[in-house]
Amino acid sequence: MDSWRAARVPSLPGHGPEPYLTNTATGELTRAAAGPAASLYACGITPYDATHIGHAATYLAWDLLVRAWRDAGHEVSYVQNVTDVDDPLLERANRDAKDWRELADREIALYRADMEALRVLPPTHLVGAVEALPLIERLNQVLADRGALYELDRDVYFSRAADPAFGAVSHLDPAMMLALCAERGGDPARPGKKDPVDPLVWLAARPGEPSWESPFGTGRPGWHVECAAIATSYLGRVFDVQAGGSDLIFPHHEFSASHARVAFANGAAGAGDGVRAFARCYVHSGMVRLDGAKMSKSLGNLVFVSRLVADGIDPMAVRLGIMSNRHRMDWDWTAAGLAAAQERLASWRAAVARASSGAERGSAPAVPSAERVLAEVRERIADDLDAPGALAAVDRWATAVLSAPALPPGTAASAALVRDTVDALLGVAL
């Protein structure tokens, strides 16, 4: 499917440092790209509701990574899926008496508009589950050939026992796995399963639900195998980063990785340790709360990007409000936080305007050089996407410019470099 239009990214002098990320699977800082080409798979939306701040925070984090990779000189392959057929979408369509395809199309269009407004760079490939059905079918067949699938009342399940390395992403104990499986879309209480947490890879056709023909019968795909198939088909059996919200660590990312290991590593010729498949690094963003409660569709406590913009909030202020928080931490969206972001945006724009005017002459030794700002922003983003640290570097420059009695010659050129730094690395248009 079509992605969205990319914002122009200014060129910056030199190259930035290599980004390092905290790898969920190891707990260690890991170089994000192993070689000259960088690859990222980010789990996308299930299109049954508009983009809320939690969505935006997740995709802004990966946008910072893509921008840092490009600044470091990498060619970037970025793939994002859209789960355009799944239970939540079908349930919402049934509730609202809408065709599920029309609902999905409407929400995908709104998501694209929100990403454009926030100046999130588009993925190289935006891939829907429906268009990926041949890829999913092919992966399911590989899993079946390896003896990793079994049938239960015409539904087809993946056996976690087929993967000796199962648990390598989340490192959870069995009790926590069981609890999260029940909470996050699994069916651990279903009788007849070999293991309660085994996930569906093919759901047999139900009355009134969409279905497609396949060697596994008429039906539709499971969620975890969808992402495993799309990621490995577009990025290869091993790629750099798997990204998503922290609520995807288990079961989603655990099982996507497990599917790939069984299909492409365990028992494969030359695989050796049996784990060399799927992502080198797993990166997760924290949950966004509203008034202390996790922001979620089920609770109905959502703040929508499109509503903020419709109410006259500058999308760049929304972006700054999100980036004032570390991506890996849970945090709260508040009116005070948004107001602070609006003040920051106004301060930056005022500082660039003053420094660009060139009408003043004097000395301001306390004003950091634009080159220093660039270096500090690069350094902070490369260190586990430390957006708050990067914002603070620009704050110091803006505060010094606005408080200086006069500005020295050459400040206009410095303002241009600061403006381009903020645009290219932080995605904020001043």
N, C-alpha and C positions, 0 to 999 in steps of 0.2 A: 504494500500500500504506500501511498505518497506520504512523505514526511512533511516538514514545514520549512518555510523560507529561513535561510541563515542570515543573521546579522553580519555586517562587514566587520572584520577584525583587523585593527591597525597593526602594522609591522612595528616591532620593537628592536632596538639595537642589540646585537649579540644574541646569546641563547641563555635561557634559564637553566637552573639545576635540574637534575633528575628528581621527579616526585617519588616520595616514599609514603606508604600507607600502612596503617595497622591492619594486619591480616587476622581476621576473625579465627581462622583455622589454627593459627600458631600463637597469636597474641603478640607477635613481633612486628617491628617496622620492617617492611619489605619493599624493595625497589619495585615500582609499579609496572615498569616495562622491562622485559628481559633483553630485548634487542632493539634494532633501529625502528622496527614497526611495532606499534602499540595496539593492543586489542582489548575491547571492553564489551561485556554483555550486561545490560541493565534490564531487570524485570520491569515491564511496563504496566499500563493500567488495564483493569477490567472495566470496559466503558459502559457503566450503568449509572454514573453520576459525574458531576463536574469536578474539575481539578480543585482540590482543597489545599490548604497551606502545607499539610503533611506531604502530599504528592510533590508540591513545588519544592519543598526543602530537600527531598530526596534527589530530584533531577537537577537542582542547582548544584548539589555536591558533585555529581558526576560531570556537570558542565565545567566546574573548576578544574577537575582532573583533565578533561579533554583540552582545555585551554592551556594548562601547564605542560601537558605532553607536547602540544604543538609548539609552544614557546621553547621547549627543550630540543626541538628539531625532529620530532617523531612524525611519521605518517601514521594516522590514527584510523583504525577500523572500529566503528562503534555500532553495535546492533542492539536494538530494543524491540521487544515484542509487544503485541496488544492481544490480550486474551479475549477475543471477540466472540467466543461462545463458551459459556460456563454457567454454573448454577446461579450465581448472584445476578448475572445479566438476564437470564431467563425468568427468574423470580420477579425482578423489577418490571420487566416487560409485561408479565402476566398481571402483576398488581395494577399497573397503569393502563392495561388493555391496549398495549402498543405492540407492533411487530418488532421482534427482538433485533432484526437487522436495521430497522429504522432508528431504534433507540441507540444501537451501537454507533451507527454513522453519525448521529447528532452529537453524541458525547465525544467521539474521536475528533470531530471538527472543532468542538469547543476546547478540547485539550490542546490541539494544534495552535489555536488562537492564543490560549494562555501561555504556551511556551514561547511563542513569538513575542508576546507582550513583555515577558520576562527576559527576553534576549538569550534564551537557552539555545545553544547550538544544536542543530538537528542531528540525529544519528545517521550514519551512513546508510543503514537499512532499518526501516520500520516495518515489522513483519507481523501480520495477523495470524492467529491460530488457524483460521479457516483456509487461508492461502497456503499455510504450511502443512496441511494434511498429508501430502505425499511424503514430506520429510519425516513426519511423526510416524507414519505407517512404516517407513523404511527402518527407523530406529526400533520400533516395536518388533519388527521381524528379526532384527539382529538379536534383540533380547530373548525372543522366543527360541531362536536357534541355539542360544547359550543355555537354554533350560531355566531361564530366570522368570518366566511368566507362568501363571496358572489361571484356570477358568473357574468362576463361581457363578452359577445361574446366568450364564452367557456373558457376564462381565469378566474382564481380564485384569488380573492383578500382577504387580511386580513383587517378587519375594526378596525381602531385605537379606535373607540368609544367603542369597547368591553373591553378596558383596562382603568379603572379610573385612574390608576397611570401612564399613558403614559406621557412621558416627564421627568420622575424621574432621568434619566441618564444625559441628556444634558441640561435640564432647559432652553430650547430655547423658544422664543416667536413664535407665529404662522407664522409671516412673514419670520423669519429666517428659520424655518423648511421648508417652502414652497420653499424658494430660494435654500437651500442646497439639497432638494429633487430633484429639477430640474437639479442641477449641478452634482449630484452624483448618476446617474443611475435610478432615479425615472421617473414617467410619470404623473406629476401633471396636465398637460393640457388635459389629455384624458377625453373625455365626458363620462358621465354615472357613474363615480366613486362616491361612497358615500362621500368620503373626498379626496381632491386632493393628500394628502400624503400617502394614503393607498397603501401598497406594494403588489406586486404579490407574491403568494406562489406557484402557478402552472401556467406555461405558456403553452397554448395549442400549439400543433405541428404547425410549419410553414414549408412551402415547402423548401426542401434542408437542413433543420436543424435536428440534432439528437433529438429523442424523445423516450419515454418509456410509456408502458401501466400503468395505475393506475386507482383507482376508480374515479379520477377526470378527466378522459379522457386521451388521448394520449398527451404527452407533456414532459416538463422538469421543474425542481424545481426553485423557487426563491432563491435569495442569502441569505436573512436574515433568512429565515426558515431553510436553510441548516445548518448554524452555530448553531442555537437554537437546532436543532435536534441532531447534532453530540455532542455538549457540554453536553446536559442533558443526552444523552444515555450513554456516556462514563464516565462522572464525577458525575452524579446524578442531581437531581432537584435544589440543591443548592451547589455551589462550591465556592472556595476562590477568584480567580482572573480571570477576563476577560481582555485581553490585546490586544492592537493594536495601529496603528497609530492614530494621532489625527483627521485625516480625516474620521475615522470610527465612531466617537462619534455619529454623526447623518448623515444619518438615520440608518446606519447598526447596531450599538450596541443598539441604542434605540429600534429598532424593534425586534432584537433578544431577548432582555430582555422582551419586551412586549409580544411576542409570548409565552415565557415561563411562564410569569405571568398568562396569560389567560388560558393556558393549565393546569398549575399545582398549581396555587395559587388562583386566583379569582374564588370564588364559590366552591373551593375544600374543602372537609371536614377538619375542623380543621385549615384552613389557617389563619383565624383571620383577620390580617390587609390587606390581599390581595396582598402583595408585596414580600412575602418570596419565591422567586423563582429566579433562575439564580445566578449571581455572587454577592458575598458580597462586592467586591471591583472592581472598573473599573479603569484601568491604561492605560495611553496613552503616546506614544512617539511623539516628535515634528517632524516637517517636515524638510527635508534637502534641502537646496538651493544650486544652483551653480550660481555664479556671481549675487547673489541677487534675483534670480528667483527660485521658488519651483522646485525641481527636479522631473520630471514626464514624463511618456511615451508620453502623449499628446503633450508636448512641445518639446520632443526630446532632452532634455538637460541632458542626463543620463551619469553617471560615473559607469561603470560596474566592479564588483569585479573581474570577470574572466579576463577582459582586463588588469586591474592593475597587476594581478598575471602573466599573459602572458608577460607583459612588464618587468617583473623581480622585481616587488615590493614584499617585504616579506609580507605575509598575516598578520603577527603579527604587522607590522607597520600600516597596514590598520586598524586592530583592535584597536590599540592604538590611531590612528587618530580619530576614531569614539568615543572612550571612553573619549577623552579629553573634551567632551561636555556633559552637563546634558541631560539626556534622555527626559525630559519633554519639553525642550526648542527647538524652531526652531534655526537652525544654518547653517553655510555655509561650504561646502567642498571646500578647496582651495589647491593650490599647496604648499603654505607656511605651511599650517597645516599638510599636508602629510610629508613635509621635517622635520618639528619639531618632528613628530612622529617617523621618521626614526632615528633622532638624539637621541631621548629618548630611543629607543630600543637598539641602539648601546651603549649608556651610561650604561644602566642596565646590558647588557651582559658583558661589560668591567668590571663593578664593581663586578659582580659575579665571573668572571674569576680571577680577582686580589685577591678577598677575599678567593677564593677557593684554591689558590696556596699554602698557608701555608708556603711560603718561607721567609716571613718577620717577624721580631720581633721588637716590640716597643710598644708605647702606643698611643691610639687614642681615648681619652675620648669623642670627639665630635661625634663619630660614633654611631648612635642610635642602640640599641640592636635589634636583629631579632624579639624577642618577642614583642617589642614595635611596630615594623613595622606591624606584624601580627595583633596586637590589633587595630591599627589605620585603617588598611585596612578593617578589619571586621566592625569596628564602622561606617566608611564612607559608605560602601555598604549597611549596615542595615538601614541607614538614607536615605530612598528614593532613593536608588541606586546612591549615590553620587560618581560616577566613577572618576571625576576630583580630588576630595579630596583624594581618594584612590591612584591615580597615584602620587599625590604630596607627600604622605608618603613614597612611594618607591623612588621618586626623592631625597628626603632628605638623605635617606640612601646611595644611589648610589653616590651622590655628595660628601658626607663625606668620603666614602671609596676611591674614586678616588683622593681626595685632601689631604688625610692624608699622612704625611711623611713615616709612617710605621704603620703596623697593629698588634694588640695584638694577643697572642695565642688564639686559639678557634674560630678565625674568619671564618675558613672553615666551621665549623658546622653552624655558623650564616648564612653564604652565602647559605647553603643548605636549611635552613628554609625560607629565603627570596625568593629563587627560587621557592620553593614549594608553598609559599603563593601567589606569582604572578601567578603561574600555576593554582592552585586550585580555587582561588577566582576571578581572573581577566581573566583567560583563555589564558594567554600569555606564550608561551614556550620560555624559555631563554636558 
